[in-house]
């Protein structure tokens, strides 16, 4: 059956890197035809039409139609996957409250439209920043959709952590298992090497503690800024790649003996307040994310997880005070 995939911010740079991969079958697999729905703001609809022309010109066998709209009700109608990429970026002089409010004006109505029009099996991935809190806003506007269907992306951070560690140890990325990003998709995130394994042995024991603390953690956490500095634009192809990875694994499952990272609603595990959309070590089974249980958290990790989770609590309290959730 053809699956409708809605992408917001479709005319943006992540959209441009993402849509072709969805249409080629990399999101849901080579057996699943897709119909793309592109949601944009009115000023960007024309650009989205241009991208749609290029999608046509690829003659992707799995692509069974493209719709373009500036109306969330139409764009999410019958959608089974929603990739919420379009967001209001922080501009000069903008306070956090202004940023959260502007995004509330986007993710609230989109959550409502998902609630009213999406398919029963809708899965939502929020990419647009501040991703975790935008996901919370959309979720709270969609009371009829199971809360667990709203997730935010930390897979790019996860992939960055894999790549940094692989380079340090001079091993292929595929030899690294059980990497975890904890907390918020922000500079406070905590990439955890105390449970990651390289060649079956704990990664933290194979690197110097100074490197882990002073190089690895800040390099992963600030990689987005380093890309902007180098490229003059924020991560786009790598962000699109991570979105593909996230939804692919959510739908198709994570490999045995490994896990990944995703920001999903907390069930209270690891002391993360219930309901907060925070990044955890997760596996996907039967189309559902499950938090990996029973990991021992030492004082070093605890302090860093708490710092990032506290930031999420502050963001949640700020959007609550603004009446956005
Ligand atoms: P961009 O500025 O190139 O594109 C954003 C697009 O969203 C624009 O075409 C804009 O017209 C559209 N848009 C704005 N409001 C909209 C609305 N209400 N409905 C539909 N479309 C709307 O930005 P880019 O580079 O594609 O990044 C998108 C977002 O992804 C940003 O918030 C960025 O911070 C975030 N991001 C998140 C990452 C993550 O790891 N979670 C990684 C990289 C970027």
Boltz pocket constraint, residues with backbone or C-beta under 6 A from the ligand:
constraints:
  - pocket:
      binder: B
      contacts: [[A, 8], [A, 9], [A, 10], [A, 11], [A, 12], [A, 13], [A, 14], [A, 15], [A, 39], [A, 40], [A, 41], [A, 44], [A, 85], [A, 86], [A, 87], [A, 88], [A, 89], [A, 105], [A, 106], [A, 126], [A, 127], [A, 128], [A, 129], [A, 130], [A, 131], [A, 153], [A, 154], [A, 156], [A, 157], [A, 185], [A, 234], [A, 235], [A, 236], [A, 239]]
      max_distance: 6.0
